[in-house]
Amino acid sequence: MVVAEVRVELKKGVADPEGKNTLKALELLGFQGLKDVKTVKVFDIYLEDGGDVEKKVDEMCRRLLANPVIHNYSIKIK
């Protein structure tokens, strides 16, 4: 069995309202010195070993997990 970790994050310049709201909430809770908060989705995908796993996972990202207009993604095979 192979595990592929996929990180999907917003491209620079794309608004991240969830990150901004989290930053505000942390500041209201008294945390100081924060510069920014960015949201990232992480998917652990469990696959049977065989074939080109990274190619399969890349296709999953392109077809479902990430929107190429607003997201960057990275794949790490564990």
Order of alpha helices (4+ residues) and beta strands (2+ residues): beta-alpha-beta-alpha-beta
